[in-house]
Amino acid sequence: MNPSHVFDPDLHEAGSTAAHGQCSYHAPGGEGNGTCTGEAVVSFQDREGRWQSGCPLALEQLVEQGEIEPLGQGG
Ligand SMILES: [Zn+2]
């Protein structure tokens, strides 16, 4: 399980979906399904160690799947 952080655009690659404050989890080419217009609320590292951003729905799904820790409970 990966730690989660309150969304911080500085963690993400400049010019990326996440750096623009949008959810990269549901973005085309991301790991999630479907489209999403949600604003990113969480920054987390995926299984390959890449920084991703997630909207509230993504956060919920990822915590449910045991992929990341709930916000505020990381070290
Ligand atoms: Zn999303």
N, CA, C, O and the ligand as a Tripos MOL2 file, in Angstrom:
@<TRIPOS>MOLECULE
protein
  301   299    76     0     0
PROTEIN
NO_CHARGES

@<TRIPOS>ATOM
      1 N           0.8490   -1.2000    0.0000 N.3       1 MET1
      2 CA          0.0000    0.0000    0.0000 C.3       1 MET1
      3 C           0.8840    1.2490    0.0000 C.2       1 MET1
      4 O           1.8600    1.3280    0.7460 O.2       1 MET1
      5 N           0.5400    2.1990   -0.8240 N.am      2 ASN2
      6 CA          1.3340    3.4170   -0.9340 C.3       2 ASN2
      7 C           0.7470    4.5400   -0.0780 C.2       2 ASN2
      8 O          -0.4650    4.6070    0.1290 O.2       2 ASN2
      9 N           1.6070    5.4050    0.4070 N.am      3 PRO3
     10 CA          1.1020    6.5600    1.1570 C.3       3 PRO3
     11 C           0.3800    7.5230    0.2440 C.2       3 PRO3
     12 O           0.6300    7.5530   -0.9610 O.2       3 PRO3
     13 N          -0.5050    8.3020    0.8060 N.am      4 SER4
     14 CA         -1.1950    9.3370    0.0350 C.3       4 SER4
     15 C          -0.9070   10.6850    0.6740 C.2       4 SER4
     16 O          -0.6210   10.7820    1.8670 O.2       4 SER4
     17 N          -0.9870   11.7060   -0.1380 N.am      5 HIS5
     18 CA         -0.7180   13.0620    0.3240 C.3       5 HIS5
     19 C          -1.8300   13.9780   -0.1590 C.2       5 HIS5
     20 O          -2.4640   13.7130   -1.1800 O.2       5 HIS5
     21 N          -2.0610   15.0440    0.5720 N.am      6 VAL6
     22 CA         -2.9570   16.0710    0.0620 C.3       6 VAL6
     23 C          -2.3820   16.5410   -1.2760 C.2       6 VAL6
     24 O          -1.1710   16.7180   -1.4050 O.2       6 VAL6
     25 N          -3.2460   16.7420   -2.2640 N.am      7 PHE7
     26 CA         -2.7830   17.0700   -3.6090 C.3       7 PHE7
     27 C          -1.8000   18.2270   -3.6080 C.2       7 PHE7
     28 O          -2.0560   19.2880   -3.0390 O.2       7 PHE7
     29 N          -0.6650   17.9940   -4.2630 N.am      8 ASP8
     30 CA          0.3700   19.0210   -4.3750 C.3       8 ASP8
     31 C           0.9020   18.9980   -5.8050 C.2       8 ASP8
     32 O           1.6160   18.0720   -6.1930 O.2       8 ASP8
     33 N           0.5480   20.0320   -6.5940 N.am      9 PRO9
     34 CA          0.9560   20.0310   -8.0010 C.3       9 PRO9
     35 C           2.4710   19.9540   -8.1750 C.2       9 PRO9
     36 O           2.9500   19.5030   -9.2150 O.2       9 PRO9
     37 N           3.2230   20.3870   -7.1740 N.am     10 ASP10
     38 CA          4.6800   20.3700   -7.2900 C.3      10 ASP10
     39 C           5.2490   18.9580   -7.3270 C.2      10 ASP10
     40 O           6.3870   18.7560   -7.7520 O.2      10 ASP10
     41 N           4.4640   17.9840   -6.8860 N.am     11 LEU11
     42 CA          4.9390   16.5980   -6.9090 C.3      11 LEU11
     43 C           4.8860   16.0130   -8.3050 C.2      11 LEU11
     44 O           5.5090   14.9860   -8.5760 O.2      11 LEU11
     45 N           4.1480   16.6550   -9.1870 N.am     12 HIS12
     46 CA          3.8670   16.0750  -10.4910 C.3      12 HIS12
     47 C           4.6750   16.7330  -11.5980 C.2      12 HIS12
     48 O           5.0770   17.8930  -11.5050 O.2      12 HIS12
     49 N           4.8940   15.9640  -12.6310 N.am     13 GLU13
     50 CA          5.6680   16.4240  -13.7700 C.3      13 GLU13
     51 C           5.0170   17.6620  -14.3890 C.2      13 GLU13
     52 O           3.8140   17.6740  -14.6500 O.2      13 GLU13
     53 N           5.8230   18.7040  -14.6210 N.am     14 ALA14
     54 CA          5.2880   19.9430  -15.1780 C.3      14 ALA14
     55 C           4.5750   19.6720  -16.4970 C.2      14 ALA14
     56 O           5.0860   18.9440  -17.3480 O.2      14 ALA14
     57 N           3.4090   20.2530  -16.6590 N.am     15 GLY15
     58 CA          2.6700   20.0880  -17.9010 C.3      15 GLY15
     59 C           1.7770   18.8630  -17.9420 C.2      15 GLY15
     60 O           1.0030   18.6920  -18.8840 O.2      15 GLY15
     61 N           1.8720   18.0150  -16.9410 N.am     16 SER16
     62 CA          1.0610   16.8020  -16.9280 C.3      16 SER16
     63 C          -0.3630   17.1210  -16.4670 C.2      16 SER16
     64 O          -0.6420   18.2070  -15.9600 O.2      16 SER16
     65 N          -1.2530   16.1430  -16.6570 N.am     17 THR17
     66 CA         -2.6360   16.2950  -16.2060 C.3      17 THR17
     67 C          -2.6780   16.6550  -14.7310 C.2      17 THR17
     68 O          -3.4190   17.5440  -14.3130 O.2      17 THR17
     69 N          -1.8760   15.9530  -13.9550 N.am     18 ALA18
     70 CA         -1.8760   16.1690  -12.5100 C.3      18 ALA18
     71 C          -1.3820   17.5670  -12.1450 C.2      18 ALA18
     72 O          -1.9200   18.2070  -11.2430 O.2      18 ALA18
     73 N          -0.3520   18.0340  -12.8550 N.am     19 ALA19
     74 CA          0.2000   19.3450  -12.5500 C.3      19 ALA19
     75 C          -0.8210   20.4510  -12.8090 C.2      19 ALA19
     76 O          -0.7230   21.5440  -12.2510 O.2      19 ALA19
     77 N          -1.8070   20.1490  -13.6670 N.am     20 HIS20
     78 CA         -2.8700   21.1160  -13.9370 C.3      20 HIS20
     79 C          -3.9920   21.0370  -12.9040 C.2      20 HIS20
     80 O          -4.9890   21.7510  -13.0140 O.2      20 HIS20
     81 N          -3.8330   20.1770  -11.9090 N.am     21 GLY21
     82 CA         -4.8370   20.0900  -10.8640 C.3      21 GLY21
     83 C          -5.9900   19.1720  -11.1880 C.2      21 GLY21
     84 O          -7.0320   19.2120  -10.5340 O.2      21 GLY21
     85 N          -5.8020   18.3270  -12.2190 N.am     22 GLN22
     86 CA         -6.8670   17.4070  -12.6020 C.3      22 GLN22
     87 C          -6.4990   15.9760  -12.2500 C.2      22 GLN22
     88 O          -5.3450   15.6550  -11.9650 O.2      22 GLN22
     89 N          -7.5090   15.1370  -12.2800 N.am     23 CYS23
     90 CA         -7.3650   13.7470  -11.8610 C.3      23 CYS23
     91 C          -6.6640   12.9280  -12.9440 C.2      23 CYS23
     92 O          -7.2220   12.7290  -14.0230 O.2      23 CYS23
     93 N          -5.4560   12.4530  -12.6700 N.am     24 SER24
     94 CA         -4.7550   11.6490  -13.6810 C.3      24 SER24
     95 C          -5.1600   10.1860  -13.5950 C.2      24 SER24
     96 O          -4.9250    9.4200  -14.5300 O.2      24 SER24
     97 N          -5.7630    9.7950  -12.4910 N.am     25 TYR25
     98 CA         -6.1930    8.3960  -12.3250 C.3      25 TYR25
     99 C          -7.2560    8.0290  -13.3530 C.2      25 TYR25
    100 O          -7.2280    6.9340  -13.9140 O.2      25 TYR25
    101 N          -8.1780    8.9290  -13.5990 N.am     26 HIS26
    102 CA         -9.2410    8.6690  -14.5600 C.3      26 HIS26
    103 C          -8.9320    9.2400  -15.9490 C.2      26 HIS26
    104 O          -9.7310    9.0890  -16.8730 O.2      26 HIS26
    105 N          -7.7930    9.8840  -16.0950 N.am     27 ALA27
    106 CA         -7.4690   10.4980  -17.3780 C.3      27 ALA27
    107 C          -7.2040    9.4070  -18.4210 C.2      27 ALA27
    108 O          -6.8610    8.2790  -18.0660 O.2      27 ALA27
    109 N          -7.3630    9.7430  -19.7140 N.am     28 PRO28
    110 CA         -7.0310    8.7690  -20.7580 C.3      28 PRO28
    111 C          -5.5990    8.2850  -20.5780 C.2      28 PRO28
    112 O          -4.6800    9.0880  -20.4140 O.2      28 PRO28
    113 N          -5.4180    6.9800  -20.6090 N.am     29 GLY29
    114 CA         -4.0960    6.4180  -20.4090 C.3      29 GLY29
    115 C          -3.7840    6.1540  -18.9540 C.2      29 GLY29
    116 O          -2.7600    5.5520  -18.6300 O.2      29 GLY29
    117 N          -4.6690    6.6050  -18.0720 N.am     30 GLY30
    118 CA         -4.4900    6.3390  -16.6500 C.3      30 GLY30
    119 C          -5.0000    4.9580  -16.3010 C.2      30 GLY30
    120 O          -5.4640    4.2120  -17.1630 O.2      30 GLY30
    121 N          -4.9090    4.6330  -15.0390 N.am     31 GLU31
    122 CA         -5.2780    3.2870  -14.6080 C.3      31 GLU31
    123 C          -6.7700    3.1250  -14.3900 C.2      31 GLU31
    124 O          -7.2880    2.0120  -14.4820 O.2      31 GLU31
    125 N          -7.4640    4.2050  -14.1050 N.am     32 GLY32
    126 CA         -8.8780    4.1040  -13.7920 C.3      32 GLY32
    127 C          -9.7280    3.9190  -15.0360 C.2      32 GLY32
    128 O          -9.2330    4.0120  -16.1590 O.2      32 GLY32
    129 N         -11.0000    3.6590  -14.8280 N.am     33 ASN33
    130 CA        -11.9150    3.4760  -15.9400 C.3      33 ASN33
    131 C         -12.7840    4.7070  -16.1190 C.2      33 ASN33
    132 O         -13.1130    5.4040  -15.1590 O.2      33 ASN33
    133 N         -13.1470    4.9580  -17.3620 N.am     34 GLY34
    134 CA        -14.0940    6.0220  -17.6380 C.3      34 GLY34
    135 C         -13.4530    7.3870  -17.6280 C.2      34 GLY34
    136 O         -12.2510    7.5390  -17.4080 O.2      34 GLY34
    137 N         -14.2880    8.3720  -17.8730 N.am     35 THR35
    138 CA        -13.7870    9.7360  -17.8940 C.3      35 THR35
    139 C         -14.1820   10.4370  -16.6100 C.2      35 THR35
    140 O         -15.0810    9.9910  -15.8970 O.2      35 THR35
    141 N         -13.5300   11.4970  -16.3300 N.am     36 CYS36
    142 CA        -13.6980   12.1680  -15.0580 C.3      36 CYS36
    143 C         -13.3140   13.6230  -15.2280 C.2      36 CYS36
    144 O         -12.3240   13.9450  -15.8850 O.2      36 CYS36
    145 N         -14.0920   14.4840  -14.6410 N.am     37 THR37
    146 CA        -13.7700   15.9060  -14.6990 C.3      37 THR37
    147 C         -13.4190   16.4180  -13.3130 C.2      37 THR37
    148 O         -13.3190   17.6250  -13.0930 O.2      37 THR37
    149 N         -13.2370   15.5030  -12.3910 N.am     38 GLY38
    150 CA        -12.9940   15.8720  -11.0060 C.3      38 GLY38
    151 C         -11.6600   16.5580  -10.7990 C.2      38 GLY38
    152 O         -10.6760   16.2850  -11.4860 O.2      38 GLY38
    153 N         -11.6610   17.4400   -9.8470 N.am     39 GLU39
    154 CA        -10.4170   18.0880   -9.4590 C.3      39 GLU39
    155 C          -9.6270   17.1670   -8.5410 C.2      39 GLU39
    156 O         -10.1930   16.4610   -7.7060 O.2      39 GLU39
    157 N          -8.3220   17.1870   -8.7100 N.am     40 ALA40
    158 CA         -7.4700   16.3400   -7.8820 C.3      40 ALA40
    159 C          -7.4870   16.8040   -6.4310 C.2      40 ALA40
    160 O          -7.3710   17.9950   -6.1400 O.2      40 ALA40
    161 N          -7.6320   15.8470   -5.5390 N.am     41 VAL41
    162 CA         -7.5750   16.1540   -4.1060 C.3      41 VAL41
    163 C          -6.4560   15.3730   -3.4230 C.2      41 VAL41
    164 O          -6.0960   15.6540   -2.2790 O.2      41 VAL41
    165 N          -5.9070   14.3800   -4.1450 N.am     42 VAL42
    166 CA         -4.8920   13.5280   -3.5380 C.3      42 VAL42
    167 C          -3.7540   13.2910   -4.5230 C.2      42 VAL42
    168 O          -3.9770   13.1630   -5.7270 O.2      42 VAL42
    169 N          -2.5370   13.2330   -4.0020 N.am     43 SER43
    170 CA         -1.3680   12.8330   -4.7770 C.3      43 SER43
    171 C          -0.8750   11.5150   -4.2050 C.2      43 SER43
    172 O          -0.7780   11.3530   -2.9890 O.2      43 SER43
    173 N          -0.5640   10.5730   -5.0900 N.am     44 PHE44
    174 CA         -0.0960    9.2680   -4.6110 C.3      44 PHE44
    175 C           0.8240    8.6640   -5.6540 C.2      44 PHE44
    176 O           0.8150    9.0670   -6.8170 O.2      44 PHE44
    177 N           1.6270    7.6830   -5.2210 N.am     45 GLN45
    178 CA          2.4940    6.9810   -6.1590 C.3      45 GLN45
    179 C           1.8550    5.6560   -6.5280 C.2      45 GLN45
    180 O           1.3860    4.9200   -5.6590 O.2      45 GLN45
    181 N           1.8380    5.3520   -7.8280 N.am     46 ASP46
    182 CA          1.2680    4.0890   -8.2560 C.3      46 ASP46
    183 C           2.2830    2.9700   -8.0340 C.2      46 ASP46
    184 O           3.3710    3.1930   -7.5050 O.2      46 ASP46
    185 N           1.8990    1.7470   -8.4560 N.am     47 ARG47
    186 CA          2.7320    0.5780   -8.1870 C.3      47 ARG47
    187 C           4.1130    0.7010   -8.8180 C.2      47 ARG47
    188 O           5.0580    0.0450   -8.3800 O.2      47 ARG47
    189 N           4.2320    1.5360   -9.8420 N.am     48 GLU48
    190 CA          5.5230    1.7110  -10.5140 C.3      48 GLU48
    191 C           6.2690    2.9350   -9.9910 C.2      48 GLU48
    192 O           7.3110    3.3150  -10.5240 O.2      48 GLU48
    193 N           5.7270    3.5390   -8.9500 N.am     49 GLY49
    194 CA          6.4210    4.6510   -8.3160 C.3      49 GLY49
    195 C           6.2170    5.9850   -9.0040 C.2      49 GLY49
    196 O           6.8950    6.9630   -8.6870 O.2      49 GLY49
    197 N           5.2690    6.0290   -9.9640 N.am     50 ARG50
    198 CA          4.9820    7.2960  -10.6310 C.3      50 ARG50
    199 C           3.9340    8.0700   -9.8380 C.2      50 ARG50
    200 O           3.0000    7.4940   -9.2810 O.2      50 ARG50
    201 N           4.1110    9.3750   -9.8030 N.am     51 TRP51
    202 CA          3.1450   10.2150   -9.0930 C.3      51 TRP51
    203 C           1.8750   10.3620   -9.9170 C.2      51 TRP51
    204 O           1.9190   10.6960  -11.1010 O.2      51 TRP51
    205 N           0.7580   10.1100   -9.2800 N.am     52 GLN52
    206 CA         -0.5520   10.2560   -9.8990 C.3      52 GLN52
    207 C          -1.3960   11.1640   -9.0160 C.2      52 GLN52
    208 O          -1.1140   11.3420   -7.8300 O.2      52 GLN52
    209 N          -2.4380   11.7350   -9.6170 N.am     53 SER53
    210 CA         -3.3720   12.5380   -8.8420 C.3      53 SER53
    211 C          -4.7510   11.9110   -8.9390 C.2      53 SER53
    212 O          -5.0700   11.2290   -9.9130 O.2      53 SER53
    213 N          -5.5520   12.1440   -7.9380 N.am     54 GLY54
    214 CA         -6.8840   11.5520   -7.9370 C.3      54 GLY54
    215 C          -7.9440   12.4960   -7.4200 C.2      54 GLY54
    216 O          -7.7050   13.2960   -6.5150 O.2      54 GLY54
    217 N          -9.1350   12.3880   -8.0190 N.am     55 CYS55
    218 CA        -10.3030   13.1290   -7.5520 C.3      55 CYS55
    219 C         -10.8730   12.3880   -6.3300 C.2      55 CYS55
    220 O         -10.3880   11.3100   -5.9890 O.2      55 CYS55
    221 N         -11.8840   12.9460   -5.6750 N.am     56 PRO56
    222 CA        -12.4560   12.2520   -4.5110 C.3      56 PRO56
    223 C         -12.9060   10.8230   -4.8250 C.2      56 PRO56
    224 O         -12.7590    9.9340   -3.9870 O.2      56 PRO56
    225 N         -13.4520   10.5940   -6.0220 N.am     57 LEU57
    226 CA        -13.8950    9.2530   -6.4020 C.3      57 LEU57
    227 C         -12.7110    8.2980   -6.5290 C.2      57 LEU57
    228 O         -12.7690    7.1530   -6.0820 O.2      57 LEU57
    229 N         -11.6490    8.7830   -7.1400 N.am     58 ALA58
    230 CA        -10.4450    7.9590   -7.2860 C.3      58 ALA58
    231 C          -9.8730    7.6020   -5.9160 C.2      58 ALA58
    232 O          -9.4630    6.4660   -5.6780 O.2      58 ALA58
    233 N          -9.8530    8.5780   -5.0280 N.am     59 LEU59
    234 CA         -9.3460    8.3370   -3.6710 C.3      59 LEU59
    235 C         -10.1480    7.2240   -3.0060 C.2      59 LEU59
    236 O          -9.5910    6.3110   -2.3980 O.2      59 LEU59
    237 N         -11.4700    7.3240   -3.1370 N.am     60 GLU60
    238 CA        -12.3530    6.3240   -2.5430 C.3      60 GLU60
    239 C         -12.0710    4.9380   -3.1190 C.2      60 GLU60
    240 O         -11.9690    3.9570   -2.3830 O.2      60 GLU60
    241 N         -11.9480    4.8720   -4.4500 N.am     61 GLN61
    242 CA        -11.7310    3.5870   -5.1170 C.3      61 GLN61
    243 C         -10.3830    2.9910   -4.7380 C.2      61 GLN61
    244 O         -10.2750    1.7910   -4.4860 O.2      61 GLN61
    245 N          -9.3630    3.8270   -4.6990 N.am     62 LEU62
    246 CA         -8.0110    3.3450   -4.4110 C.3      62 LEU62
    247 C          -7.8830    2.8530   -2.9710 C.2      62 LEU62
    248 O          -7.2140    1.8560   -2.7020 O.2      62 LEU62
    249 N          -8.5290    3.5600   -2.0560 N.am     63 VAL63
    250 CA         -8.5010    3.1260   -0.6580 C.3      63 VAL63
    251 C          -9.2460    1.8070   -0.5210 C.2      63 VAL63
    252 O          -8.8020    0.9040    0.1870 O.2      63 VAL63
    253 N         -10.3960    1.7010   -1.2110 N.am     64 GLU64
    254 CA        -11.1880    0.4830   -1.1820 C.3      64 GLU64
    255 C         -10.4010   -0.7130   -1.7080 C.2      64 GLU64
    256 O         -10.5020   -1.8220   -1.1840 O.2      64 GLU64
    257 N          -9.6100   -0.4640   -2.7610 N.am     65 GLN65
    258 CA         -8.8160   -1.5200   -3.3810 C.3      65 GLN65
    259 C          -7.5210   -1.7970   -2.6080 C.2      65 GLN65
    260 O          -6.7710   -2.7140   -2.9430 O.2      65 GLN65
    261 N          -7.2760   -1.0080   -1.5920 N.am     66 GLY66
    262 CA         -6.0660   -1.2190   -0.8120 C.3      66 GLY66
    263 C          -4.8050   -0.7390   -1.5000 C.2      66 GLY66
    264 O          -3.7010   -1.1580   -1.1510 O.2      66 GLY66
    265 N          -4.9680    0.1490   -2.4860 N.am     67 GLU67
    266 CA         -3.8070    0.6480   -3.2200 C.3      67 GLU67
    267 C          -3.0830    1.7510   -2.4550 C.2      67 GLU67
    268 O          -1.8540    1.8140   -2.4600 O.2      67 GLU67
    269 N          -3.8330    2.6030   -1.8110 N.am     68 ILE68
    270 CA         -3.2250    3.7170   -1.0620 C.3      68 ILE68
    271 C          -3.8920    3.8390    0.2990 C.2      68 ILE68
    272 O          -4.9860    3.3250    0.5320 O.2      68 ILE68
    273 N          -3.1990    4.5320    1.1830 N.am     69 GLU69
    274 CA         -3.7380    4.7840    2.5050 C.3      69 GLU69
    275 C          -4.7350    5.9380    2.4330 C.2      69 GLU69
    276 O          -4.6020    6.8230    1.5890 O.2      69 GLU69
    277 N          -5.7370    5.9300    3.3190 N.am     70 PRO70
    278 CA         -6.6510    7.0700    3.3730 C.3      70 PRO70
    279 C          -5.8720    8.3400    3.6870 C.2      70 PRO70
    280 O          -4.8690    8.3080    4.3990 O.2      70 PRO70
    281 N          -6.3460    9.4540    3.1480 N.am     71 LEU71
    282 CA         -5.6570   10.7290    3.3830 C.3      71 LEU71
    283 C          -5.5140   11.0180    4.8630 C.2      71 LEU71
    284 O          -6.4430   10.8050    5.6420 O.2      71 LEU71
    285 N          -4.3620   11.4960    5.2380 N.am     72 GLY72
    286 CA         -4.1560   11.9140    6.6170 C.3      72 GLY72
    287 C          -3.7140   10.8020    7.5260 C.2      72 GLY72
    288 O          -3.4330   11.0420    8.7000 O.2      72 GLY72
    289 N          -3.6430    9.5560    7.0010 N.am     73 GLN73
    290 CA         -3.2290    8.4490    7.8540 C.3      73 GLN73
    291 C          -1.8370    7.9360    7.5050 C.2      73 GLN73
    292 O          -1.3540    6.9650    8.0880 O.2      73 GLN73
    293 N          -1.1960    8.6080    6.5390 N.am     74 GLY74
    294 CA          0.1680    8.2320    6.1860 C.3      74 GLY74
    295 C           1.1600    8.7470    7.2110 C.2      74 GLY74
    296 O           0.7980    9.4440    8.1590 O.2      74 GLY74
    297 N           2.4230    8.3880    7.0000 N.am     75 GLY75
    298 CA          3.4350    8.7660    7.9640 C.3      75 GLY75
    299 C           3.7190   10.1760    7.8570 C.2      75 GLY75
    300 O           4.5570   10.6940    8.5950 O.2      75 GLY75
    301 ZN        -11.1580   11.0710  -11.2910 Zn       76 ZN76
@<TRIPOS>BOND
     1     1     2 1
     2     2     3 1
     3     3     4 2
     4     3     5 am
     5     5     6 1
     6     6     7 1
     7     7     8 2
     8     7     9 am
     9     9    10 1
    10    10    11 1
    11    11    12 2
    12    11    13 am
    13    13    14 1
    14    14    15 1
    15    15    16 2
    16    15    17 am
    17    17    18 1
    18    18    19 1
    19    19    20 2
    20    19    21 am
    21    21    22 1
    22    22    23 1
    23    23    24 2
    24    23    25 am
    25    25    26 1
    26    26    27 1
    27    27    28 2
    28    27    29 am
    29    29    30 1
    30    30    31 1
    31    31    32 2
    32    31    33 am
    33    33    34 1
    34    34    35 1
    35    35    36 2
    36    35    37 am
    37    37    38 1
    38    38    39 1
    39    39    40 2
    40    39    41 am
    41    41    42 1
    42    42    43 1
    43    43    44 2
    44    43    45 am
    45    45    46 1
    46    46    47 1
    47    47    48 2
    48    47    49 am
    49    49    50 1
    50    50    51 1
    51    51    52 2
    52    51    53 am
    53    53    54 1
    54    54    55 1
    55    55    56 2
    56    55    57 am
    57    57    58 1
    58    58    59 1
    59    59    60 2
    60    59    61 am
    61    61    62 1
    62    62    63 1
    63    63    64 2
    64    63    65 am
    65    65    66 1
    66    66    67 1
    67    67    68 2
    68    67    69 am
    69    69    70 1
    70    70    71 1
    71    71    72 2
    72    71    73 am
    73    73    74 1
    74    74    75 1
    75    75    76 2
    76    75    77 am
    77    77    78 1
    78    78    79 1
    79    79    80 2
    80    79    81 am
    81    81    82 1
    82    82    83 1
    83    83    84 2
    84    83    85 am
    85    85    86 1
    86    86    87 1
    87    87    88 2
    88    87    89 am
    89    89    90 1
    90    90    91 1
    91    91    92 2
    92    91    93 am
    93    93    94 1
    94    94    95 1
    95    95    96 2
    96    95    97 am
    97    97    98 1
    98    98    99 1
    99    99   100 2
   100    99   101 am
   101   101   102 1
   102   102   103 1
   103   103   104 2
   104   103   105 am
   105   105   106 1
   106   106   107 1
   107   107   108 2
   108   107   109 am
   109   109   110 1
   110   110   111 1
   111   111   112 2
   112   111   113 am
   113   113   114 1
   114   114   115 1
   115   115   116 2
   116   115   117 am
   117   117   118 1
   118   118   119 1
   119   119   120 2
   120   119   121 am
   121   121   122 1
   122   122   123 1
   123   123   124 2
   124   123   125 am
   125   125   126 1
   126   126   127 1
   127   127   128 2
   128   127   129 am
   129   129   130 1
   130   130   131 1
   131   131   132 2
   132   131   133 am
   133   133   134 1
   134   134   135 1
   135   135   136 2
   136   135   137 am
   137   137   138 1
   138   138   139 1
   139   139   140 2
   140   139   141 am
   141   141   142 1
   142   142   143 1
   143   143   144 2
   144   143   145 am
   145   145   146 1
   146   146   147 1
   147   147   148 2
   148   147   149 am
   149   149   150 1
   150   150   151 1
   151   151   152 2
   152   151   153 am
   153   153   154 1
   154   154   155 1
   155   155   156 2
   156   155   157 am
   157   157   158 1
   158   158   159 1
   159   159   160 2
   160   159   161 am
   161   161   162 1
   162   162   163 1
   163   163   164 2
   164   163   165 am
   165   165   166 1
   166   166   167 1
   167   167   168 2
   168   167   169 am
   169   169   170 1
   170   170   171 1
   171   171   172 2
   172   171   173 am
   173   173   174 1
   174   174   175 1
   175   175   176 2
   176   175   177 am
   177   177   178 1
   178   178   179 1
   179   179   180 2
   180   179   181 am
   181   181   182 1
   182   182   183 1
   183   183   184 2
   184   183   185 am
   185   185   186 1
   186   186   187 1
   187   187   188 2
   188   187   189 am
   189   189   190 1
   190   190   191 1
   191   191   192 2
   192   191   193 am
   193   193   194 1
   194   194   195 1
   195   195   196 2
   196   195   197 am
   197   197   198 1
   198   198   199 1
   199   199   200 2
   200   199   201 am
   201   201   202 1
   202   202   203 1
   203   203   204 2
   204   203   205 am
   205   205   206 1
   206   206   207 1
   207   207   208 2
   208   207   209 am
   209   209   210 1
   210   210   211 1
   211   211   212 2
   212   211   213 am
   213   213   214 1
   214   214   215 1
   215   215   216 2
   216   215   217 am
   217   217   218 1
   218   218   219 1
   219   219   220 2
   220   219   221 am
   221   221   222 1
   222   222   223 1
   223   223   224 2
   224   223   225 am
   225   225   226 1
   226   226   227 1
   227   227   228 2
   228   227   229 am
   229   229   230 1
   230   230   231 1
   231   231   232 2
   232   231   233 am
   233   233   234 1
   234   234   235 1
   235   235   236 2
   236   235   237 am
   237   237   238 1
   238   238   239 1
   239   239   240 2
   240   239   241 am
   241   241   242 1
   242   242   243 1
   243   243   244 2
   244   243   245 am
   245   245   246 1
   246   246   247 1
   247   247   248 2
   248   247   249 am
   249   249   250 1
   250   250   251 1
   251   251   252 2
   252   251   253 am
   253   253   254 1
   254   254   255 1
   255   255   256 2
   256   255   257 am
   257   257   258 1
   258   258   259 1
   259   259   260 2
   260   259   261 am
   261   261   262 1
   262   262   263 1
   263   263   264 2
   264   263   265 am
   265   265   266 1
   266   266   267 1
   267   267   268 2
   268   267   269 am
   269   269   270 1
   270   270   271 1
   271   271   272 2
   272   271   273 am
   273   273   274 1
   274   274   275 1
   275   275   276 2
   276   275   277 am
   277   277   278 1
   278   278   279 1
   279   279   280 2
   280   279   281 am
   281   281   282 1
   282   282   283 1
   283   283   284 2
   284   283   285 am
   285   285   286 1
   286   286   287 1
   287   287   288 2
   288   287   289 am
   289   289   290 1
   290   290   291 1
   291   291   292 2
   292   291   293 am
   293   293   294 1
   294   294   295 1
   295   295   296 2
   296   295   297 am
   297   297   298 1
   298   298   299 1
   299   299   300 2
@<TRIPOS>SUBSTRUCTURE
     1 MET1         2 RESIDUE 1 A MET
     2 ASN2         6 RESIDUE 1 A ASN
     3 PRO3        10 RESIDUE 1 A PRO
     4 SER4        14 RESIDUE 1 A SER
     5 HIS5        18 RESIDUE 1 A HIS
     6 VAL6        22 RESIDUE 1 A VAL
     7 PHE7        26 RESIDUE 1 A PHE
     8 ASP8        30 RESIDUE 1 A ASP
     9 PRO9        34 RESIDUE 1 A PRO
    10 ASP10       38 RESIDUE 1 A ASP
    11 LEU11       42 RESIDUE 1 A LEU
    12 HIS12       46 RESIDUE 1 A HIS
    13 GLU13       50 RESIDUE 1 A GLU
    14 ALA14       54 RESIDUE 1 A ALA
    15 GLY15       58 RESIDUE 1 A GLY
    16 SER16       62 RESIDUE 1 A SER
    17 THR17       66 RESIDUE 1 A THR
    18 ALA18       70 RESIDUE 1 A ALA
    19 ALA19       74 RESIDUE 1 A ALA
    20 HIS20       78 RESIDUE 1 A HIS
    21 GLY21       82 RESIDUE 1 A GLY
    22 GLN22       86 RESIDUE 1 A GLN
    23 CYS23       90 RESIDUE 1 A CYS
    24 SER24       94 RESIDUE 1 A SER
    25 TYR25       98 RESIDUE 1 A TYR
    26 HIS26      102 RESIDUE 1 A HIS
    27 ALA27      106 RESIDUE 1 A ALA
    28 PRO28      110 RESIDUE 1 A PRO
    29 GLY29      114 RESIDUE 1 A GLY
    30 GLY30      118 RESIDUE 1 A GLY
    31 GLU31      122 RESIDUE 1 A GLU
    32 GLY32      126 RESIDUE 1 A GLY
    33 ASN33      130 RESIDUE 1 A ASN
    34 GLY34      134 RESIDUE 1 A GLY
    35 THR35      138 RESIDUE 1 A THR
    36 CYS36      142 RESIDUE 1 A CYS
    37 THR37      146 RESIDUE 1 A THR
    38 GLY38      150 RESIDUE 1 A GLY
    39 GLU39      154 RESIDUE 1 A GLU
    40 ALA40      158 RESIDUE 1 A ALA
    41 VAL41      162 RESIDUE 1 A VAL
    42 VAL42      166 RESIDUE 1 A VAL
    43 SER43      170 RESIDUE 1 A SER
    44 PHE44      174 RESIDUE 1 A PHE
    45 GLN45      178 RESIDUE 1 A GLN
    46 ASP46      182 RESIDUE 1 A ASP
    47 ARG47      186 RESIDUE 1 A ARG
    48 GLU48      190 RESIDUE 1 A GLU
    49 GLY49      194 RESIDUE 1 A GLY
    50 ARG50      198 RESIDUE 1 A ARG
    51 TRP51      202 RESIDUE 1 A TRP
    52 GLN52      206 RESIDUE 1 A GLN
    53 SER53      210 RESIDUE 1 A SER
    54 GLY54      214 RESIDUE 1 A GLY
    55 CYS55      218 RESIDUE 1 A CYS
    56 PRO56      222 RESIDUE 1 A PRO
    57 LEU57      226 RESIDUE 1 A LEU
    58 ALA58      230 RESIDUE 1 A ALA
    59 LEU59      234 RESIDUE 1 A LEU
    60 GLU60      238 RESIDUE 1 A GLU
    61 GLN61      242 RESIDUE 1 A GLN
    62 LEU62      246 RESIDUE 1 A LEU
    63 VAL63      250 RESIDUE 1 A VAL
    64 GLU64      254 RESIDUE 1 A GLU
    65 GLN65      258 RESIDUE 1 A GLN
    66 GLY66      262 RESIDUE 1 A GLY
    67 GLU67      266 RESIDUE 1 A GLU
    68 ILE68      270 RESIDUE 1 A ILE
    69 GLU69      274 RESIDUE 1 A GLU
    70 PRO70      278 RESIDUE 1 A PRO
    71 LEU71      282 RESIDUE 1 A LEU
    72 GLY72      286 RESIDUE 1 A GLY
    73 GLN73      290 RESIDUE 1 A GLN
    74 GLY74      294 RESIDUE 1 A GLY
    75 GLY75      298 RESIDUE 1 A GLY
    76 ZN76       301 GROUP 0 **** ****
